[in-house]
Amino acid sequence: MWLPILALLIGLFLGFNADIRVPEAYSNYLSIAVLAALDTVFGGIRANLQKTFDSTVFISGFFFNTLLAAGIVFIGVQLGVDLYLAAIVAFGVRLFNNIAVIRRILLDKFPKIGQKTQE
């Protein structure tokens, strides 16, 4: 459990301290790719908490979702249509749904805080 947290902290440290600029032409691609990746990560956390995690599904979903999202943005740019908005809505809904399920699972695992016990 400590290894992913350590990797996250190292990644955040490197990300905040690196002076990397993304060209404006690629900002839509990057934002959708990050959103798709976050959706997959939270889906993996949810699956782990529900004891249904499969690393093959996680890895394939991570890359497939990210490439699919970038492909949707690319097609939208070629057509002159803002298709990235559809991807934002789809991945945003899935992300918030996964977070809600994770919250409910964690609330069920831990005792209710602030509830009075029946005497």
GULO-237570 format. One record per atom (N, C-alpha, C): residue number from 1; atom name; x, y, z. Coordinates in nm, 2 decimals. Layout:
@num=NUM	atomo=CA	x=X	y=Y	z=Z
...
END
This chain:
@num=1	atomo=N	x=0.08	y=-0.12	z=0.00
@num=1	atomo=CA	x=0.00	y=0.00	z=0.00
@num=1	atomo=C	x=0.09	y=0.13	z=0.00
@num=2	atomo=N	x=0.21	y=0.12	z=0.06
@num=2	atomo=CA	x=0.29	y=0.24	z=0.07
@num=2	atomo=C	x=0.36	y=0.27	z=-0.06
@num=3	atomo=N	x=0.38	y=0.17	z=-0.15
@num=3	atomo=CA	x=0.45	y=0.20	z=-0.28
@num=3	atomo=C	x=0.37	y=0.29	z=-0.37
@num=4	atomo=N	x=0.24	y=0.27	z=-0.39
@num=4	atomo=CA	x=0.16	y=0.37	z=-0.48
@num=4	atomo=C	x=0.16	y=0.51	z=-0.42
@num=5	atomo=N	x=0.16	y=0.52	z=-0.29
@num=5	atomo=CA	x=0.15	y=0.65	z=-0.23
@num=5	atomo=C	x=0.29	y=0.72	z=-0.24
@num=6	atomo=N	x=0.40	y=0.64	z=-0.23
@num=6	atomo=CA	x=0.53	y=0.70	z=-0.25
@num=6	atomo=C	x=0.55	y=0.74	z=-0.40
@num=7	atomo=N	x=0.50	y=0.66	z=-0.49
@num=7	atomo=CA	x=0.51	y=0.70	z=-0.63
@num=7	atomo=C	x=0.42	y=0.82	z=-0.66
@num=8	atomo=N	x=0.31	y=0.84	z=-0.60
@num=8	atomo=CA	x=0.22	y=0.96	z=-0.62
@num=8	atomo=C	x=0.30	y=1.08	z=-0.57
@num=9	atomo=N	x=0.36	y=1.07	z=-0.45
@num=9	atomo=CA	x=0.43	y=1.18	z=-0.39
@num=9	atomo=C	x=0.55	y=1.22	z=-0.48
@num=10	atomo=N	x=0.62	y=1.13	z=-0.53
@num=10	atomo=CA	x=0.74	y=1.16	z=-0.61
@num=10	atomo=C	x=0.69	y=1.22	z=-0.74
@num=11	atomo=N	x=0.58	y=1.17	z=-0.80
@num=11	atomo=CA	x=0.52	y=1.22	z=-0.92
@num=11	atomo=C	x=0.47	y=1.37	z=-0.90
@num=12	atomo=N	x=0.41	y=1.39	z=-0.79
@num=12	atomo=CA	x=0.36	y=1.53	z=-0.76
@num=12	atomo=C	x=0.48	y=1.62	z=-0.74
@num=13	atomo=N	x=0.58	y=1.58	z=-0.67
@num=13	atomo=CA	x=0.70	y=1.66	z=-0.65
@num=13	atomo=C	x=0.76	y=1.70	z=-0.78
@num=14	atomo=N	x=0.79	y=1.60	z=-0.87
@num=14	atomo=CA	x=0.85	y=1.62	z=-1.00
@num=14	atomo=C	x=0.76	y=1.71	z=-1.09
@num=15	atomo=N	x=0.63	y=1.68	z=-1.08
@num=15	atomo=CA	x=0.54	y=1.76	z=-1.17
@num=15	atomo=C	x=0.54	y=1.91	z=-1.13
@num=16	atomo=N	x=0.53	y=1.94	z=-1.00
@num=16	atomo=CA	x=0.53	y=2.08	z=-0.96
@num=16	atomo=C	x=0.66	y=2.15	z=-0.97
@num=17	atomo=N	x=0.77	y=2.08	z=-0.97
@num=17	atomo=CA	x=0.90	y=2.14	z=-0.98
@num=17	atomo=C	x=0.96	y=2.14	z=-1.12
@num=18	atomo=N	x=0.90	y=2.07	z=-1.21
@num=18	atomo=CA	x=0.95	y=2.07	z=-1.35
@num=18	atomo=C	x=0.88	y=2.19	z=-1.42
@num=19	atomo=N	x=0.96	y=2.25	z=-1.51
@num=19	atomo=CA	x=0.91	y=2.37	z=-1.58
@num=19	atomo=C	x=0.88	y=2.32	z=-1.72
@num=20	atomo=N	x=0.77	y=2.25	z=-1.73
@num=20	atomo=CA	x=0.72	y=2.19	z=-1.86
@num=20	atomo=C	x=0.60	y=2.27	z=-1.90
@num=21	atomo=N	x=0.60	y=2.32	z=-2.02
@num=21	atomo=CA	x=0.49	y=2.39	z=-2.08
@num=21	atomo=C	x=0.43	y=2.31	z=-2.19
@num=22	atomo=N	x=0.30	y=2.30	z=-2.19
@num=22	atomo=CA	x=0.22	y=2.23	z=-2.29
@num=22	atomo=C	x=0.17	y=2.33	z=-2.39
@num=23	atomo=N	x=0.20	y=2.31	z=-2.52
@num=23	atomo=CA	x=0.16	y=2.40	z=-2.62
@num=23	atomo=C	x=0.00	y=2.41	z=-2.62
@num=24	atomo=N	x=-0.05	y=2.53	z=-2.65
@num=24	atomo=CA	x=-0.19	y=2.54	z=-2.64
@num=24	atomo=C	x=-0.27	y=2.45	z=-2.74
@num=25	atomo=N	x=-0.21	y=2.42	z=-2.85
@num=25	atomo=CA	x=-0.27	y=2.33	z=-2.95
@num=25	atomo=C	x=-0.29	y=2.19	z=-2.89
@num=26	atomo=N	x=-0.22	y=2.15	z=-2.79
@num=26	atomo=CA	x=-0.23	y=2.02	z=-2.73
@num=26	atomo=C	x=-0.30	y=2.02	z=-2.60
@num=27	atomo=N	x=-0.35	y=2.13	z=-2.55
@num=27	atomo=CA	x=-0.41	y=2.14	z=-2.42
@num=27	atomo=C	x=-0.54	y=2.06	z=-2.41
@num=28	atomo=N	x=-0.62	y=2.06	z=-2.51
@num=28	atomo=CA	x=-0.74	y=1.98	z=-2.51
@num=28	atomo=C	x=-0.71	y=1.83	z=-2.50
@num=29	atomo=N	x=-0.61	y=1.79	z=-2.58
@num=29	atomo=CA	x=-0.57	y=1.65	z=-2.58
@num=29	atomo=C	x=-0.52	y=1.60	z=-2.44
@num=30	atomo=N	x=-0.44	y=1.69	z=-2.38
@num=30	atomo=CA	x=-0.38	y=1.65	z=-2.25
@num=30	atomo=C	x=-0.49	y=1.65	z=-2.14
@num=31	atomo=N	x=-0.58	y=1.75	z=-2.14
@num=31	atomo=CA	x=-0.68	y=1.75	z=-2.04
@num=31	atomo=C	x=-0.77	y=1.63	z=-2.05
@num=32	atomo=N	x=-0.81	y=1.59	z=-2.17
@num=32	atomo=CA	x=-0.90	y=1.47	z=-2.18
@num=32	atomo=C	x=-0.82	y=1.35	z=-2.14
@num=33	atomo=N	x=-0.69	y=1.34	z=-2.18
@num=33	atomo=CA	x=-0.61	y=1.22	z=-2.14
@num=33	atomo=C	x=-0.60	y=1.21	z=-1.99
@num=34	atomo=N	x=-0.58	y=1.32	z=-1.92
@num=34	atomo=CA	x=-0.57	y=1.32	z=-1.78
@num=34	atomo=C	x=-0.70	y=1.28	z=-1.72
@num=35	atomo=N	x=-0.81	y=1.33	z=-1.77
@num=35	atomo=CA	x=-0.94	y=1.30	z=-1.71
@num=35	atomo=C	x=-0.97	y=1.15	z=-1.73
@num=36	atomo=N	x=-0.94	y=1.10	z=-1.85
@num=36	atomo=CA	x=-0.96	y=0.95	z=-1.88
@num=36	atomo=C	x=-0.87	y=0.87	z=-1.78
@num=37	atomo=N	x=-0.75	y=0.91	z=-1.76
@num=37	atomo=CA	x=-0.66	y=0.84	z=-1.67
@num=37	atomo=C	x=-0.71	y=0.84	z=-1.53
@num=38	atomo=N	x=-0.76	y=0.96	z=-1.49
@num=38	atomo=CA	x=-0.81	y=0.96	z=-1.35
@num=38	atomo=C	x=-0.94	y=0.88	z=-1.34
@num=39	atomo=N	x=-1.02	y=0.87	z=-1.44
@num=39	atomo=CA	x=-1.14	y=0.79	z=-1.44
@num=39	atomo=C	x=-1.09	y=0.64	z=-1.42
@num=40	atomo=N	x=-0.99	y=0.60	z=-1.49
@num=40	atomo=CA	x=-0.94	y=0.46	z=-1.48
@num=40	atomo=C	x=-0.88	y=0.43	z=-1.34
@num=41	atomo=N	x=-0.81	y=0.53	z=-1.29
@num=41	atomo=CA	x=-0.75	y=0.51	z=-1.16
@num=41	atomo=C	x=-0.85	y=0.49	z=-1.05
@num=42	atomo=N	x=-0.95	y=0.58	z=-1.05
@num=42	atomo=CA	x=-1.06	y=0.57	z=-0.95
@num=42	atomo=C	x=-1.15	y=0.45	z=-0.97
@num=43	atomo=N	x=-1.16	y=0.41	z=-1.10
@num=43	atomo=CA	x=-1.23	y=0.28	z=-1.12
@num=43	atomo=C	x=-1.15	y=0.16	z=-1.07
@num=44	atomo=N	x=-1.02	y=0.17	z=-1.07
@num=44	atomo=CA	x=-0.94	y=0.06	z=-1.01
@num=44	atomo=C	x=-0.94	y=0.06	z=-0.86
@num=45	atomo=N	x=-0.95	y=0.18	z=-0.80
@num=45	atomo=CA	x=-0.96	y=0.19	z=-0.66
@num=45	atomo=C	x=-1.10	y=0.13	z=-0.62
@num=46	atomo=N	x=-1.20	y=0.17	z=-0.69
@num=46	atomo=CA	x=-1.33	y=0.11	z=-0.66
@num=46	atomo=C	x=-1.34	y=-0.04	z=-0.67
@num=47	atomo=N	x=-1.28	y=-0.09	z=-0.78
@num=47	atomo=CA	x=-1.28	y=-0.24	z=-0.80
@num=47	atomo=C	x=-1.20	y=-0.31	z=-0.69
@num=48	atomo=N	x=-1.09	y=-0.24	z=-0.65
@num=48	atomo=CA	x=-1.01	y=-0.30	z=-0.54
@num=48	atomo=C	x=-1.09	y=-0.31	z=-0.41
@num=49	atomo=N	x=-1.16	y=-0.20	z=-0.38
@num=49	atomo=CA	x=-1.24	y=-0.20	z=-0.26
@num=49	atomo=C	x=-1.36	y=-0.30	z=-0.27
@num=50	atomo=N	x=-1.41	y=-0.32	z=-0.39
@num=50	atomo=CA	x=-1.52	y=-0.42	z=-0.41
@num=50	atomo=C	x=-1.46	y=-0.56	z=-0.43
@num=51	atomo=N	x=-1.33	y=-0.58	z=-0.42
@num=51	atomo=CA	x=-1.26	y=-0.71	z=-0.43
@num=51	atomo=C	x=-1.29	y=-0.77	z=-0.57
@num=52	atomo=N	x=-1.29	y=-0.69	z=-0.67
@num=52	atomo=CA	x=-1.31	y=-0.73	z=-0.81
@num=52	atomo=C	x=-1.20	y=-0.68	z=-0.90
@num=53	atomo=N	x=-1.09	y=-0.64	z=-0.84
@num=53	atomo=CA	x=-0.98	y=-0.58	z=-0.92
@num=53	atomo=C	x=-0.91	y=-0.68	z=-1.01
@num=54	atomo=N	x=-0.89	y=-0.65	z=-1.13
@num=54	atomo=CA	x=-0.81	y=-0.73	z=-1.23
@num=54	atomo=C	x=-0.71	y=-0.64	z=-1.30
@num=55	atomo=N	x=-0.58	y=-0.67	z=-1.28
@num=55	atomo=CA	x=-0.48	y=-0.59	z=-1.33
@num=55	atomo=C	x=-0.48	y=-0.58	z=-1.48
@num=56	atomo=N	x=-0.52	y=-0.68	z=-1.55
@num=56	atomo=CA	x=-0.53	y=-0.68	z=-1.70
@num=56	atomo=C	x=-0.64	y=-0.58	z=-1.74
@num=57	atomo=N	x=-0.75	y=-0.59	z=-1.68
@num=57	atomo=CA	x=-0.86	y=-0.49	z=-1.71
@num=57	atomo=C	x=-0.82	y=-0.35	z=-1.68
@num=58	atomo=N	x=-0.75	y=-0.33	z=-1.57
@num=58	atomo=CA	x=-0.70	y=-0.20	z=-1.53
@num=58	atomo=C	x=-0.60	y=-0.14	z=-1.63
@num=59	atomo=N	x=-0.50	y=-0.22	z=-1.67
@num=59	atomo=CA	x=-0.40	y=-0.17	z=-1.76
@num=59	atomo=C	x=-0.46	y=-0.14	z=-1.90
@num=60	atomo=N	x=-0.53	y=-0.24	z=-1.95
@num=60	atomo=CA	x=-0.59	y=-0.22	z=-2.08
@num=60	atomo=C	x=-0.69	y=-0.11	z=-2.08
@num=61	atomo=N	x=-0.77	y=-0.09	z=-1.97
@num=61	atomo=CA	x=-0.86	y=0.02	z=-1.97
@num=61	atomo=C	x=-0.79	y=0.15	z=-1.96
@num=62	atomo=N	x=-0.68	y=0.16	z=-1.89
@num=62	atomo=CA	x=-0.61	y=0.28	z=-1.87
@num=62	atomo=C	x=-0.56	y=0.33	z=-2.01
@num=63	atomo=N	x=-0.50	y=0.24	z=-2.09
@num=63	atomo=CA	x=-0.45	y=0.29	z=-2.22
@num=63	atomo=C	x=-0.56	y=0.30	z=-2.32
@num=64	atomo=N	x=-0.66	y=0.21	z=-2.32
@num=64	atomo=CA	x=-0.77	y=0.22	z=-2.42
@num=64	atomo=C	x=-0.85	y=0.35	z=-2.39
@num=65	atomo=N	x=-0.88	y=0.38	z=-2.27
@num=65	atomo=CA	x=-0.96	y=0.50	z=-2.24
@num=65	atomo=C	x=-0.89	y=0.63	z=-2.28
@num=66	atomo=N	x=-0.76	y=0.63	z=-2.25
@num=66	atomo=CA	x=-0.68	y=0.75	z=-2.28
@num=66	atomo=C	x=-0.66	y=0.77	z=-2.43
@num=67	atomo=N	x=-0.64	y=0.66	z=-2.50
@num=67	atomo=CA	x=-0.62	y=0.67	z=-2.65
@num=67	atomo=C	x=-0.76	y=0.70	z=-2.71
@num=68	atomo=N	x=-0.87	y=0.64	z=-2.66
@num=68	atomo=CA	x=-1.00	y=0.67	z=-2.71
@num=68	atomo=C	x=-1.04	y=0.82	z=-2.69
@num=69	atomo=N	x=-1.01	y=0.87	z=-2.57
@num=69	atomo=CA	x=-1.04	y=1.01	z=-2.55
@num=69	atomo=C	x=-0.96	y=1.10	z=-2.64
@num=70	atomo=N	x=-0.83	y=1.07	z=-2.65
@num=70	atomo=CA	x=-0.75	y=1.16	z=-2.74
@num=70	atomo=C	x=-0.80	y=1.14	z=-2.89
@num=71	atomo=N	x=-0.84	y=1.03	z=-2.93
@num=71	atomo=CA	x=-0.89	y=1.01	z=-3.06
@num=71	atomo=C	x=-1.02	y=1.08	z=-3.09
@num=72	atomo=N	x=-1.11	y=1.09	z=-2.98
@num=72	atomo=CA	x=-1.23	y=1.17	z=-3.00
@num=72	atomo=C	x=-1.20	y=1.32	z=-3.01
@num=73	atomo=N	x=-1.10	y=1.36	z=-2.94
@num=73	atomo=CA	x=-1.06	y=1.50	z=-2.95
@num=73	atomo=C	x=-1.00	y=1.53	z=-3.09
@num=74	atomo=N	x=-0.92	y=1.44	z=-3.14
@num=74	atomo=CA	x=-0.85	y=1.45	z=-3.27
@num=74	atomo=C	x=-0.96	y=1.46	z=-3.38
@num=75	atomo=N	x=-1.06	y=1.37	z=-3.37
@num=75	atomo=CA	x=-1.17	y=1.37	z=-3.47
@num=75	atomo=C	x=-1.25	y=1.50	z=-3.47
@num=76	atomo=N	x=-1.27	y=1.54	z=-3.35
@num=76	atomo=CA	x=-1.34	y=1.67	z=-3.33
@num=76	atomo=C	x=-1.27	y=1.79	z=-3.39
@num=77	atomo=N	x=-1.14	y=1.79	z=-3.37
@num=77	atomo=CA	x=-1.05	y=1.90	z=-3.42
@num=77	atomo=C	x=-1.06	y=1.89	z=-3.58
@num=78	atomo=N	x=-1.05	y=1.77	z=-3.63
@num=78	atomo=CA	x=-1.05	y=1.76	z=-3.78
@num=78	atomo=C	x=-1.19	y=1.80	z=-3.84
@num=79	atomo=N	x=-1.29	y=1.78	z=-3.76
@num=79	atomo=CA	x=-1.43	y=1.81	z=-3.81
@num=79	atomo=C	x=-1.47	y=1.96	z=-3.78
@num=80	atomo=N	x=-1.39	y=2.02	z=-3.69
@num=80	atomo=CA	x=-1.42	y=2.15	z=-3.65
@num=80	atomo=C	x=-1.54	y=2.15	z=-3.54
@num=81	atomo=N	x=-1.55	y=2.04	z=-3.47
@num=81	atomo=CA	x=-1.66	y=2.03	z=-3.37
@num=81	atomo=C	x=-1.59	y=2.01	z=-3.24
@num=82	atomo=N	x=-1.65	y=2.06	z=-3.13
@num=82	atomo=CA	x=-1.59	y=2.05	z=-3.00
@num=82	atomo=C	x=-1.63	y=1.91	z=-2.94
@num=83	atomo=N	x=-1.59	y=1.80	z=-2.99
@num=83	atomo=CA	x=-1.62	y=1.67	z=-2.94
@num=83	atomo=C	x=-1.56	y=1.64	z=-2.80
@num=84	atomo=N	x=-1.45	y=1.72	z=-2.77
@num=84	atomo=CA	x=-1.39	y=1.70	z=-2.64
@num=84	atomo=C	x=-1.49	y=1.73	z=-2.53
@num=85	atomo=N	x=-1.59	y=1.81	z=-2.55
@num=85	atomo=CA	x=-1.69	y=1.84	z=-2.45
@num=85	atomo=C	x=-1.77	y=1.71	z=-2.41
@num=86	atomo=N	x=-1.80	y=1.63	z=-2.51
@num=86	atomo=CA	x=-1.87	y=1.51	z=-2.49
@num=86	atomo=C	x=-1.78	y=1.41	z=-2.41
@num=87	atomo=N	x=-1.65	y=1.41	z=-2.43
@num=87	atomo=CA	x=-1.56	y=1.32	z=-2.36
@num=87	atomo=C	x=-1.55	y=1.37	z=-2.21
@num=88	atomo=N	x=-1.55	y=1.50	z=-2.20
@num=88	atomo=CA	x=-1.54	y=1.56	z=-2.06
@num=88	atomo=C	x=-1.66	y=1.52	z=-1.98
@num=89	atomo=N	x=-1.78	y=1.53	z=-2.04
@num=89	atomo=CA	x=-1.90	y=1.49	z=-1.97
@num=89	atomo=C	x=-1.90	y=1.34	z=-1.94
@num=90	atomo=N	x=-1.87	y=1.26	z=-2.04
@num=90	atomo=CA	x=-1.87	y=1.11	z=-2.01
@num=90	atomo=C	x=-1.77	y=1.07	z=-1.91
@num=91	atomo=N	x=-1.65	y=1.11	z=-1.92
@num=91	atomo=CA	x=-1.55	y=1.08	z=-1.82
@num=91	atomo=C	x=-1.58	y=1.14	z=-1.68
@num=92	atomo=N	x=-1.63	y=1.27	z=-1.69
@num=92	atomo=CA	x=-1.66	y=1.34	z=-1.56
@num=92	atomo=C	x=-1.77	y=1.26	z=-1.48
@num=93	atomo=N	x=-1.87	y=1.22	z=-1.55
@num=93	atomo=CA	x=-1.98	y=1.15	z=-1.49
@num=93	atomo=C	x=-1.93	y=1.02	z=-1.43
@num=94	atomo=N	x=-1.85	y=0.94	z=-1.50
@num=94	atomo=CA	x=-1.79	y=0.82	z=-1.45
@num=94	atomo=C	x=-1.70	y=0.84	z=-1.33
@num=95	atomo=N	x=-1.62	y=0.95	z=-1.34
@num=95	atomo=CA	x=-1.53	y=0.98	z=-1.23
@num=95	atomo=C	x=-1.61	y=1.01	z=-1.10
@num=96	atomo=N	x=-1.71	y=1.10	z=-1.11
@num=96	atomo=CA	x=-1.79	y=1.13	z=-0.99
@num=96	atomo=C	x=-1.87	y=1.01	z=-0.94
@num=97	atomo=N	x=-1.91	y=0.92	z=-1.03
@num=97	atomo=CA	x=-1.98	y=0.80	z=-0.99
@num=97	atomo=C	x=-1.89	y=0.71	z=-0.91
@num=98	atomo=N	x=-1.76	y=0.69	z=-0.97
@num=98	atomo=CA	x=-1.67	y=0.61	z=-0.90
@num=98	atomo=C	x=-1.63	y=0.66	z=-0.76
@num=99	atomo=N	x=-1.61	y=0.79	z=-0.75
@num=99	atomo=CA	x=-1.58	y=0.86	z=-0.62
@num=99	atomo=C	x=-1.70	y=0.84	z=-0.52
@num=100	atomo=N	x=-1.82	y=0.85	z=-0.57
@num=100	atomo=CA	x=-1.94	y=0.83	z=-0.48
@num=100	atomo=C	x=-1.94	y=0.69	z=-0.43
@num=101	atomo=N	x=-1.92	y=0.59	z=-0.51
@num=101	atomo=CA	x=-1.92	y=0.45	z=-0.47
@num=101	atomo=C	x=-1.80	y=0.43	z=-0.37
@num=102	atomo=N	x=-1.68	y=0.48	z=-0.40
@num=102	atomo=CA	x=-1.57	y=0.47	z=-0.30
@num=102	atomo=C	x=-1.61	y=0.53	z=-0.17
@num=103	atomo=N	x=-1.67	y=0.65	z=-0.17
@num=103	atomo=CA	x=-1.71	y=0.71	z=-0.04
@num=103	atomo=C	x=-1.81	y=0.62	z=0.03
@num=104	atomo=N	x=-1.91	y=0.57	z=-0.04
@num=104	atomo=CA	x=-2.00	y=0.48	z=0.03
@num=104	atomo=C	x=-1.94	y=0.36	z=0.09
@num=105	atomo=N	x=-1.85	y=0.30	z=0.02
@num=105	atomo=CA	x=-1.78	y=0.18	z=0.07
@num=105	atomo=C	x=-1.70	y=0.21	z=0.19
@num=106	atomo=N	x=-1.62	y=0.32	z=0.19
@num=106	atomo=CA	x=-1.54	y=0.36	z=0.30
@num=106	atomo=C	x=-1.63	y=0.40	z=0.42
@num=107	atomo=N	x=-1.74	y=0.46	z=0.40
@num=107	atomo=CA	x=-1.83	y=0.49	z=0.51
@num=107	atomo=C	x=-1.89	y=0.37	z=0.57
@num=108	atomo=N	x=-1.92	y=0.26	z=0.49
@num=108	atomo=CA	x=-1.97	y=0.14	z=0.55
@num=108	atomo=C	x=-1.86	y=0.06	z=0.62
@num=109	atomo=N	x=-1.73	y=0.08	z=0.59
@num=109	atomo=CA	x=-1.63	y=0.01	z=0.65
@num=109	atomo=C	x=-1.59	y=0.06	z=0.79
@num=110	atomo=N	x=-1.61	y=0.19	z=0.81
@num=110	atomo=CA	x=-1.57	y=0.26	z=0.93
@num=110	atomo=C	x=-1.69	y=0.29	z=1.01
@num=111	atomo=N	x=-1.68	y=0.29	z=1.14
@num=111	atomo=CA	x=-1.80	y=0.32	z=1.23
@num=111	atomo=C	x=-1.85	y=0.46	z=1.20
@num=112	atomo=N	x=-1.98	y=0.48	z=1.22
@num=112	atomo=CA	x=-2.04	y=0.61	z=1.20
@num=112	atomo=C	x=-1.98	y=0.70	z=1.31
@num=113	atomo=N	x=-1.93	y=0.81	z=1.26
@num=113	atomo=CA	x=-1.87	y=0.91	z=1.36
@num=113	atomo=C	x=-1.98	y=1.01	z=1.40
@num=114	atomo=N	x=-1.99	y=1.03	z=1.52
@num=114	atomo=CA	x=-2.09	y=1.13	z=1.57
@num=114	atomo=C	x=-2.23	y=1.07	z=1.60
@num=115	atomo=N	x=-2.25	y=0.94	z=1.57
@num=115	atomo=CA	x=-2.38	y=0.88	z=1.60
@num=115	atomo=C	x=-2.38	y=0.84	z=1.74
@num=116	atomo=N	x=-2.49	y=0.86	z=1.81
@num=116	atomo=CA	x=-2.51	y=0.82	z=1.94
@num=116	atomo=C	x=-2.55	y=0.67	z=1.95
@num=117	atomo=N	x=-2.49	y=0.60	z=2.04
@num=117	atomo=CA	x=-2.52	y=0.46	z=2.05
@num=117	atomo=C	x=-2.65	y=0.45	z=2.13
@num=118	atomo=N	x=-2.73	y=0.35	z=2.09
@num=118	atomo=CA	x=-2.85	y=0.32	z=2.16
@num=118	atomo=C	x=-2.83	y=0.26	z=2.30
@num=119	atomo=N	x=-2.90	y=0.31	z=2.40
@num=119	atomo=CA	x=-2.88	y=0.25	z=2.53
@num=119	atomo=C	x=-2.98	y=0.16	z=2.57
END
